[in-house]
Amino acid sequence: MNKTKLTCIYLIFDVLAALLTWVGLYAYRKHVGEAADWSAIMDSVHTNMKFWVGLLLYPVYWLFFHAFFGYYNKIFRKSRLDELVTTIGVTLFGCLVFFFIFILDDIVTSPNDYVKYLFFLFFCQFLLTYVPRVIITSHVNKQIHSGAIGFNTIIVGNDEMAVKAYETVLKQSPRSGHFFIGYIRVDDRQPDHMEGKLSCVGNITDMSQVVDNHHIEEIVVALHNGQRKYIHQVLALVRRNHNLTVSLVPQEHDVLMGSVKTSSVLDEPLVSITPEYLPAWQRYLKRGCDIVLSLLAILLLSPVYVFLAIGVKRSSPGPVFYRQERIGFLGKPFQIIKFRSMCENAETDRPMLSSDDDPRITPFGKFMRQYRLDETPQFFNVLKGEMSLVGPRPERQYYIDQIMERAPYYQLLLGVKPGITSWGQVRFGYAENVDEMLERLRWDILYIENMSILMDIKILIYTVLIILKREGK
């Protein structure tokens, strides 16, 4: 059974649950609110357009809620207990929203009818949704434990720890679903204890290619403390491929950048590395806020754009806007848009960072930079989905290569969309050299490991205050 087929099965039963709940709710409201008997209810179905519209839209409403809260993500990785808690929470929230929007204006003989409606809605929706889910999930888990379903897995490591982890997983009963394809050699200078146990599918440097070529779904990282520097490469790969599941063989002390939460994989305790910085609903909400606030900002700043365009054009010859290639989400290049604040052809031989007393900056450019007005066209980058309002500032490949030589974990920043402003921008400001980029990197790493909607709001507020007070670097 593949992922698409299993997802369709969950979707079909969720639609059926919504249809049956809608039919039951309609009949119950007619029976309680209008005291209609069953024959009258059946007769009204044929002529009531609201019933048929609701029959079409009510399942769509619930599919949106389930998808918004990420139920259809990681379709093979479901715990029945977690599924119970999630289904209760989403159903309760969805029923409350539906009740206050669509049911609260019903004509009732007693306020108690509202309570009856809400209770009936929640009970039916939850029961009809959860029962098929728990049956499907139990069946899938049974197939995983029997070995009928598995996930292509590689082990990162080739010493005694890797051998122990491999043998432990093989002996595990019931099975955990690992189909071992091979192992990744980490250190060619050390004895290869995995030789003869599994096939070597590559080295740590070409791990990304191995994952793509062998359709790897799981990575088990078995590295001792002296090899932990390679974990950054694994993390970067996970951030770029959210379909990967990564588990770390724990040491005595295991804290990994705050993105790790411990879990128990059956009888084998592993540290699970979460590939997603935000839950699904927060990712959707963050993108929604990006679109709404960017549209609002562009609308409000339209007169300012006209003023800035005239100022740039009068200050020096050259185009109004300046486009420059930056590296964005998952390492994809994009063209960042700014109002030109320097003289034309400011860079000739190689990329150059600006400084406060940079002679290339025009007088009007200095004015724009004081209030960061030159950055405002990047709201269009946000609308295009290339950037977010809040996220690590994007850099050019030229500087990323230099940063990576000293801080390989910079790759982690490529797992999120770059932003117009960031925690590093608020705490440190613009960087004038690679050393300052590395200093700002500390704050950007802290941001991505503590990402939340609330954190974004705080950063936006501080950004506005810094601009109004003309503070910051």
C-alpha positions as CSV (number, residue, x, y, z in Angstrom):
1,M,0.0,0.0,0.0
2,N,1.5,3.3,-1.1
3,K,1.1,6.7,0.5
4,T,-1.4,8.0,-2.1
5,K,-3.7,5.0,-1.7
6,L,-3.7,5.2,2.1
7,T,-4.3,8.9,2.0
8,C,-7.3,8.4,-0.3
9,I,-8.7,5.8,2.1
10,Y,-8.5,8.2,5.0
11,L,-10.1,11.0,2.8
12,I,-13.0,8.7,1.7
13,F,-13.9,7.8,5.2
14,D,-13.6,11.4,6.4
15,V,-16.0,12.4,3.6
16,L,-18.4,9.6,4.5
17,A,-18.3,10.7,8.2
18,A,-19.1,14.3,7.3
19,L,-22.0,13.2,5.0
20,L,-23.6,11.0,7.6
21,T,-23.1,13.6,10.3
22,W,-24.8,16.3,8.1
23,V,-27.8,14.0,7.3
24,G,-28.1,13.1,11.0
25,L,-27.8,16.7,12.1
26,Y,-30.5,17.8,9.6
27,A,-32.9,15.2,10.7
28,Y,-32.2,15.9,14.4
29,R,-32.7,19.7,14.0
30,K,-36.0,19.1,12.2
31,H,-37.1,16.6,14.8
32,V,-36.2,18.8,17.8
33,G,-36.7,22.3,16.5
34,E,-39.8,21.7,14.4
35,A,-41.2,18.6,16.1
36,A,-41.4,16.9,12.7
37,D,-41.9,13.2,12.4
38,W,-39.7,11.1,10.2
39,S,-42.0,11.0,7.2
40,A,-42.1,14.9,7.2
41,I,-38.4,15.0,7.5
42,M,-38.0,12.7,4.5
43,D,-40.4,14.9,2.5
44,S,-38.6,18.1,3.3
45,V,-35.3,16.7,2.0
46,H,-36.5,16.8,-1.6
47,T,-37.4,20.5,-1.5
48,N,-34.9,22.0,0.9
49,M,-32.0,23.5,-1.1
50,K,-30.0,24.2,2.1
51,F,-29.8,20.5,2.8
52,W,-28.3,19.7,-0.6
53,V,-25.9,22.7,-0.5
54,G,-24.8,21.6,3.0
55,L,-24.4,18.0,1.8
56,L,-21.9,19.3,-0.8
57,L,-20.0,21.8,1.4
58,Y,-20.0,20.2,4.8
59,P,-17.4,17.5,3.8
60,V,-15.2,20.1,2.2
61,Y,-15.4,22.1,5.5
62,W,-14.1,19.1,7.5
63,L,-11.4,18.1,4.9
64,F,-10.1,21.7,5.2
65,F,-9.9,21.5,9.0
66,H,-8.2,18.1,9.0
67,A,-5.7,19.2,6.3
68,F,-5.1,22.5,8.1
69,F,-4.1,20.7,11.3
70,G,-1.8,18.3,9.4
71,Y,-3.7,15.1,9.7
72,Y,-2.8,13.8,6.3
73,N,0.9,14.4,6.8
74,K,3.1,11.4,7.7
75,I,0.2,9.1,6.9
76,F,2.2,5.9,7.9
77,R,3.4,7.4,11.2
78,K,0.2,7.5,13.3
79,S,-0.2,6.5,16.9
80,R,-3.7,5.5,17.9
81,L,-3.4,7.5,21.1
82,D,-2.2,10.6,19.4
83,E,-4.9,10.1,16.8
84,L,-7.6,10.0,19.5
85,V,-6.3,13.3,21.1
86,T,-6.0,15.0,17.7
87,T,-9.4,13.9,16.5
88,I,-11.1,15.1,19.7
89,G,-9.3,18.5,19.5
90,V,-9.9,19.1,15.8
91,T,-13.6,17.9,16.0
92,L,-14.3,20.1,19.0
93,F,-12.8,23.2,17.4
94,G,-14.5,22.5,14.1
95,C,-17.9,21.9,15.7
96,L,-17.7,25.1,17.8
97,V,-16.8,27.2,14.7
98,F,-19.6,25.6,12.7
99,F,-22.1,26.0,15.5
100,F,-21.5,29.7,16.0
101,I,-21.5,30.5,12.3
102,F,-24.4,28.3,11.0
103,I,-26.5,26.9,13.9
104,L,-26.7,29.8,16.4
105,D,-29.3,31.6,14.3
106,D,-31.7,28.6,14.3
107,I,-35.2,29.1,15.6
108,V,-35.5,27.0,18.8
109,T,-38.2,26.6,21.4
110,S,-35.7,26.4,24.3
111,P,-32.0,27.5,24.7
112,N,-31.4,23.9,25.8
113,D,-31.9,23.0,22.1
114,Y,-28.6,24.7,21.3
115,V,-26.8,22.5,23.8
116,K,-28.5,19.5,22.3
117,Y,-27.5,20.5,18.7
118,L,-23.8,21.1,19.7
119,F,-23.6,17.8,21.6
120,F,-25.2,15.9,18.8
121,L,-22.9,17.5,16.2
122,F,-19.8,16.8,18.2
123,F,-20.8,13.2,19.2
124,C,-21.7,12.2,15.6
125,Q,-18.8,13.9,13.9
126,F,-16.2,12.5,16.4
127,L,-17.6,9.0,16.5
128,L,-18.0,8.6,12.7
129,T,-14.6,10.1,12.1
130,Y,-12.5,8.3,14.7
131,V,-13.9,4.8,14.5
132,P,-12.8,4.3,10.8
133,R,-9.5,6.0,11.5
134,V,-8.6,3.8,14.4
135,I,-9.5,0.7,12.4
136,I,-7.4,1.8,9.4
137,T,-4.5,2.9,11.6
138,S,-4.5,-0.4,13.5
139,H,-4.5,-2.4,10.2
140,V,-1.6,-0.3,8.9
141,N,0.4,-0.6,12.1
142,K,-0.2,-4.4,12.1
143,Q,1.2,-4.6,8.6
144,I,4.3,-2.5,9.6
145,H,4.9,-4.7,12.6
146,S,4.6,-7.9,10.5
147,G,7.0,-6.6,7.9
148,A,4.5,-6.4,5.1
149,I,5.0,-2.6,5.0
150,G,8.4,-1.0,5.4
151,F,10.4,2.1,4.7
152,N,13.7,2.2,2.9
153,T,16.3,3.0,5.6
154,I,20.0,3.8,5.7
155,I,22.4,3.9,8.7
156,V,24.8,6.8,9.0
157,G,27.9,5.4,10.6
158,N,30.2,2.4,10.2
159,D,31.7,1.7,13.7
160,E,30.6,-0.5,16.6
161,M,27.8,1.8,17.5
162,A,26.3,1.5,14.0
163,V,26.6,-2.3,14.1
164,K,24.8,-2.4,17.5
165,A,22.0,-0.1,16.3
166,Y,21.6,-2.2,13.2
167,E,21.4,-5.5,15.1
168,T,19.1,-4.0,17.7
169,V,16.6,-3.0,15.0
170,L,16.8,-6.4,13.3
171,K,16.0,-8.2,16.6
172,Q,13.2,-5.9,17.4
173,S,9.8,-7.6,17.8
174,P,7.3,-6.5,16.6
175,R,9.2,-5.0,13.7
176,S,9.5,-1.2,13.3
177,G,9.2,-1.2,9.5
178,H,12.9,-0.6,8.6
179,F,14.0,-2.0,5.2
180,F,17.7,-1.5,5.4
181,I,19.2,-0.5,2.0
182,G,22.8,0.0,3.3
183,Y,25.0,2.3,5.3
184,I,26.8,5.6,4.9
185,R,30.5,5.5,5.6
186,V,31.6,8.4,7.7
187,D,35.3,8.0,8.3
188,D,37.5,6.1,5.9
189,R,40.4,6.3,8.3
190,Q,38.6,4.1,10.9
191,P,38.0,0.4,10.7
192,D,34.7,-0.4,8.8
193,H,32.7,-2.6,11.2
194,M,29.6,-2.5,9.0
195,E,31.4,-4.2,6.2
196,G,29.7,-7.6,5.6
197,K,26.6,-6.5,7.6
198,L,25.2,-4.2,4.9
199,S,26.2,-2.7,1.6
200,C,28.0,0.6,1.7
201,V,25.9,2.9,-0.5
202,G,28.1,6.0,-0.2
203,N,30.0,8.4,1.9
204,I,28.7,11.3,4.1
205,T,29.6,13.8,1.4
206,D,27.2,12.2,-1.2
207,M,24.4,11.3,1.3
208,S,21.8,13.6,-0.5
209,Q,22.3,11.7,-3.8
210,V,22.0,8.4,-2.0
211,V,18.7,9.4,-0.5
212,D,17.4,10.4,-3.9
213,N,18.7,7.4,-5.8
214,H,17.4,4.8,-3.3
215,H,14.2,6.6,-2.3
216,I,15.2,6.6,1.3
217,E,12.4,7.4,3.8
218,E,14.3,6.8,7.1
219,I,17.8,7.6,8.4
220,V,19.2,6.1,11.5
221,V,22.2,8.1,12.7
222,A,24.7,6.2,14.8
223,L,27.6,8.6,15.5
224,H,29.6,8.9,18.7
225,N,30.5,12.3,20.2
226,G,33.6,12.8,18.1
227,Q,31.6,12.4,14.9
228,R,28.7,14.7,15.9
229,K,29.9,17.4,13.5
230,Y,28.4,15.3,10.6
231,I,24.9,15.6,12.2
232,H,24.7,19.1,10.7
233,Q,24.7,17.5,7.2
234,V,22.0,15.1,8.2
235,L,19.9,17.9,9.6
236,A,20.3,20.0,6.5
237,L,19.1,17.1,4.4
238,V,16.1,16.6,6.7
239,R,15.2,20.2,6.5
240,R,15.2,20.1,2.7
241,N,13.2,16.8,2.5
242,H,10.3,16.8,5.0
243,N,9.4,13.2,3.9
244,L,12.5,11.9,5.7
245,T,12.2,10.5,9.2
246,V,15.5,10.6,11.2
247,S,16.3,8.9,14.4
248,L,19.5,9.3,16.4
249,V,21.1,6.6,18.6
250,P,21.3,8.5,21.9
251,Q,24.4,9.2,23.9
252,E,24.5,10.0,27.6
253,H,23.8,13.6,26.9
254,D,21.8,14.4,23.8
255,V,20.6,17.9,23.2
256,L,20.6,18.7,19.5
257,M,19.9,22.4,18.8
258,G,16.5,22.3,20.5
259,S,14.9,20.5,17.5
260,V,15.0,17.1,19.1
261,K,12.3,15.4,21.2
262,T,12.8,12.0,22.7
263,S,10.5,9.2,21.8
264,S,10.4,5.4,22.2
265,V,10.3,3.4,19.0
266,L,8.8,0.2,20.4
267,D,11.6,-1.4,22.5
268,E,14.4,0.7,21.1
269,P,14.8,4.2,22.6
270,L,15.9,6.6,20.0
271,V,16.0,10.4,19.7
272,S,13.6,11.6,17.0
273,I,14.7,14.6,14.9
274,T,11.6,16.6,13.9
275,P,12.0,17.8,10.3
276,E,9.4,20.5,10.5
277,Y,9.9,23.7,12.5
278,L,6.2,24.5,12.7
279,P,3.1,22.4,12.9
280,A,1.0,22.3,9.8
281,W,-1.6,24.8,11.0
282,Q,1.0,27.4,11.9
283,R,2.7,27.0,8.5
284,Y,-0.6,27.7,6.8
285,L,-1.3,30.6,9.2
286,K,2.1,32.1,8.7
287,R,1.7,32.0,4.9
288,G,-1.7,33.5,5.2
289,C,-0.4,36.3,7.4
290,D,2.4,36.9,4.9
291,I,-0.1,37.4,2.1
292,V,-2.5,39.5,3.9
293,L,0.0,41.8,5.6
294,S,2.1,42.1,2.4
295,L,-1.0,43.2,0.4
296,L,-1.9,45.7,3.1
297,A,1.7,47.0,3.2
298,I,1.8,47.4,-0.6
299,L,-1.5,49.2,-0.5
300,L,-0.5,51.6,2.3
301,L,3.0,52.2,0.9
302,S,1.8,52.9,-2.7
303,P,2.2,56.7,-2.3
304,V,5.6,56.2,-0.6
305,Y,6.7,54.0,-3.5
306,V,6.0,56.8,-5.9
307,F,8.0,59.3,-3.7
308,L,10.9,56.8,-3.4
309,A,10.9,56.0,-7.2
310,I,11.2,59.8,-7.9
311,G,13.9,60.2,-5.3
312,V,16.0,57.3,-6.6
313,K,15.7,58.5,-10.2
314,R,16.7,62.1,-9.3
315,S,19.6,61.1,-7.0
316,S,21.7,59.3,-9.6
317,P,21.4,57.8,-13.1
318,G,20.2,54.2,-13.4
319,P,17.2,52.1,-12.8
320,V,14.8,52.6,-9.9
321,F,14.8,49.0,-8.7
322,Y,17.8,46.9,-8.0
323,R,17.6,43.1,-8.4
324,Q,20.1,40.7,-7.0
325,E,20.3,36.9,-6.9
326,R,19.9,35.5,-3.4
327,I,19.7,31.9,-2.2
328,G,16.3,31.0,-0.7
329,F,14.2,28.1,0.5
330,L,15.8,24.7,-0.1
331,G,18.8,26.4,-1.8
332,K,16.8,27.8,-4.7
333,P,18.0,31.1,-6.1
334,F,15.6,34.0,-6.6
335,Q,15.8,37.7,-7.5
336,I,15.4,39.9,-4.4
337,I,13.9,43.4,-5.2
338,K,15.1,46.6,-3.6
339,F,15.0,50.3,-4.4
340,R,18.4,51.1,-5.7
341,S,20.4,52.9,-2.9
342,M,23.8,52.8,-4.6
343,C,25.3,54.3,-7.7
344,E,24.8,52.2,-10.9
345,N,27.3,49.3,-11.4
346,A,28.5,49.5,-7.7
347,E,29.9,46.0,-8.0
348,T,32.2,45.2,-10.9
349,D,34.8,42.5,-10.1
350,R,33.3,40.6,-7.2
351,P,30.5,40.9,-4.7
352,M,31.0,43.6,-2.0
353,L,29.1,44.2,1.2
354,S,28.2,47.7,2.1
355,S,29.2,49.7,5.2
356,D,27.9,52.8,7.0
357,D,30.4,55.1,5.2
358,D,30.3,53.3,1.9
359,P,31.0,55.9,-0.9
360,R,28.9,53.9,-3.3
361,I,25.7,54.8,-1.4
362,T,23.8,57.8,-2.8
363,P,22.6,60.6,-0.5
364,F,19.0,59.5,-1.1
365,G,20.1,55.9,-0.6
366,K,21.4,56.8,2.9
367,F,18.0,58.3,3.7
368,M,16.2,55.1,2.6
369,R,18.5,52.9,4.5
370,Q,18.0,54.8,7.7
371,Y,14.3,53.7,7.7
372,R,14.9,50.5,5.6
373,L,12.7,51.9,2.9
374,D,14.9,50.3,0.3
375,E,13.7,46.9,1.5
376,T,10.0,47.6,1.1
377,P,9.7,46.2,-2.5
378,Q,10.4,42.8,-1.0
379,F,6.8,42.6,0.0
380,F,6.4,41.5,-3.7
381,N,8.9,38.7,-3.0
382,V,6.7,37.6,-0.1
383,L,3.6,37.5,-2.3
384,K,5.4,35.4,-4.8
385,G,6.3,32.9,-2.1
386,E,10.0,33.5,-2.4
387,M,10.3,35.1,1.1
388,S,8.3,35.5,4.3
389,L,7.9,38.5,6.5
390,V,10.0,36.9,9.2
391,G,12.9,34.6,8.5
392,P,16.7,34.5,8.2
393,R,18.0,37.2,5.8
394,P,18.9,35.6,2.4
395,E,22.6,35.8,1.3
396,R,24.4,35.4,-2.0
397,Q,26.0,32.1,-2.9
398,Y,29.4,33.8,-2.8
399,Y,29.1,34.5,0.9
400,I,27.3,31.3,1.7
401,D,30.3,29.4,0.5
402,Q,32.6,31.3,2.8
403,I,30.2,30.9,5.8
404,M,29.8,27.1,5.1
405,E,33.6,26.6,5.4
406,R,33.4,27.9,9.0
407,A,29.9,27.0,10.0
408,P,28.4,24.1,8.0
409,Y,25.2,24.3,10.0
410,Y,24.3,27.4,8.0
411,Q,22.5,24.8,5.8
412,L,19.8,24.7,8.4
413,L,18.7,28.2,7.4
414,L,17.9,26.9,3.9
415,G,15.1,24.8,5.5
416,V,12.9,27.9,6.0
417,K,12.0,30.8,3.8
418,P,14.2,33.8,4.1
419,G,12.5,36.9,5.5
420,I,12.4,40.7,5.2
421,T,13.3,40.9,8.9
422,S,14.7,38.3,11.3
423,W,15.8,37.8,14.9
424,G,19.4,38.2,13.7
425,Q,18.4,41.5,12.0
426,V,16.7,42.8,15.2
427,R,19.5,41.7,17.5
428,F,22.5,42.4,15.3
429,G,21.6,44.3,12.2
430,Y,23.2,44.3,8.7
431,A,26.5,42.5,8.4
432,E,29.5,44.2,6.8
433,N,31.7,41.1,6.6
434,V,31.7,37.4,6.9
435,D,32.6,37.5,10.6
436,E,29.6,39.6,11.3
437,M,27.5,37.2,9.3
438,L,28.6,34.4,11.5
439,E,27.7,36.4,14.6
440,R,24.3,37.1,13.2
441,L,24.0,33.5,12.3
442,R,23.7,32.6,16.0
443,W,20.5,34.5,16.3
444,D,19.1,33.1,13.1
445,I,19.7,29.5,14.3
446,L,18.0,30.4,17.6
447,Y,15.0,31.7,15.6
448,I,14.5,28.6,13.5
449,E,14.7,26.4,16.5
450,N,12.1,28.5,18.3
451,M,9.8,29.4,15.4
452,S,6.2,30.2,16.2
453,I,3.6,32.7,15.2
454,L,4.0,34.5,18.5
455,M,7.8,34.8,17.9
456,D,7.1,36.3,14.5
457,I,4.8,38.9,16.0
458,K,7.4,39.9,18.5
459,I,10.1,40.2,15.8
460,L,7.8,42.3,13.6
461,I,7.0,44.6,16.6
462,Y,10.6,45.1,17.5
463,T,11.5,45.7,13.8
464,V,8.9,48.5,13.6
465,L,10.2,50.1,16.9
466,I,13.8,49.9,15.7
467,I,12.9,51.6,12.4
468,L,10.9,54.4,14.1
469,K,13.6,55.1,16.6
470,R,16.3,54.8,13.9
471,E,18.2,52.4,16.0
472,G,20.0,49.2,15.0
473,K,22.9,48.7,12.7
